[in-house]
């Protein structure tokens, strides 16, 4: 199902990206929260991660599941946020 929605979004039906948000928001939040340990920060990380996933969807090669790719983005954003917060 993910492949169908990826194709739709890449073909210009950008509103179809909502499928990914509905499908994976809880998973993304769980991953982010397990790293940043703060629900508000985790919510920000998830939002930023979905933006990055949308902006970089064309680079998704399909070598892994979409959820795996998204989780990697969430993990990277979580650690980036932690580093940024420590440097302030």
Secondary structure, DSSP 8 states (H G I E B T S, - for coil): -HHHHHHHHHTT-GGGGHHHHHHHHHHHHHHHHHHH--HHHHHHHHHHHHHHHHHTGGG--SSS-HHHHHHHHHHHHHHHHHHHHHH-
